[in-house]
Amino acid sequence: MADQAVKSGITEILPLVSAADKPFGSGMAGWEMTVRIVQLNTAELGINQDAMETMPVENWAGFILQKRVDQRRRQI
């Protein structure tokens, strides 16, 4: 969801819209950190470009997503 929000340019409004559908006080905890991680490039995610190029292209998106998830888990 964060990746699509960044691509669509709605990272600022999405938490507000989400909060409107939830009880008072609940929101998208950690949203800012998640958006920052989605915006990291492969080098910033610690991905070795040479190693990545040895895997099939169709696996790249899933591999990058897993690195983002790992990075987010380290931030919790």
C-alpha positions in Angstrom: 0.0 0.0 0.0 2.8 2.4 0.8 4.5 1.8 -2.5 1.3 2.6 -4.4 0.7 5.7 -2.2 4.2 6.9 -3.1 3.7 6.3 -6.8 0.3 8.0 -6.7 1.5 11.0 -4.6 -1.0 10.4 -1.8 1.3 9.7 1.1 0.2 12.7 3.0 -3.6 12.3 2.6 -3.9 8.6 3.0 -3.5 8.5 6.8 -6.2 11.2 7.1 -8.6 9.3 4.9 -7.8 6.1 6.8 -8.4 7.8 10.1 -11.8 8.9 9.0 -12.9 5.3 8.8 -11.6 4.3 12.2 -12.4 5.1 15.8 -11.0 8.3 17.3 -7.3 7.9 18.2 -6.5 5.1 15.9 -4.5 5.7 12.8 -1.7 4.5 10.6 1.0 4.1 13.2 4.4 4.0 11.7 3.2 5.3 8.3 6.0 7.9 7.9 8.7 5.3 8.6 7.1 2.9 6.1 6.9 5.6 3.4 10.6 6.4 4.0 11.6 2.7 3.6 9.5 2.4 0.4 11.5 5.4 -1.0 14.9 3.8 -0.4 16.8 2.7 -3.4 18.4 -0.8 -3.7 21.8 0.4 -2.5 20.1 2.0 0.6 18.3 -1.3 1.2 21.7 -3.1 1.2 21.0 -5.0 -2.0 24.1 -6.1 -3.9 23.4 -5.1 -7.5 25.6 -7.8 -8.9 23.8 -10.5 -6.9 20.4 -9.2 -7.9 21.3 -9.2 -11.6 22.0 -13.0 -11.3 18.3 -13.7 -10.4 15.5 -13.7 -12.9 14.0 -10.3 -13.5 10.5 -11.5 -12.5 11.9 -12.2 -9.0 13.2 -8.6 -8.5 10.0 -7.0 -7.2 9.4 -9.7 -4.6 13.1 -9.6 -3.5 13.0 -5.8 -3.1 9.7 -6.1 -1.2 11.2 -8.6 1.2 14.2 -6.3 1.8 11.7 -3.5 2.6 9.8 -5.7 5.0 13.1 -6.7 6.7 14.1 -3.0 7.0 10.7 -2.1 8.5 10.8 -5.0 11.0 14.2 -3.7 12.2 12.6 -0.3 12.8 9.9 -1.7 15.2 
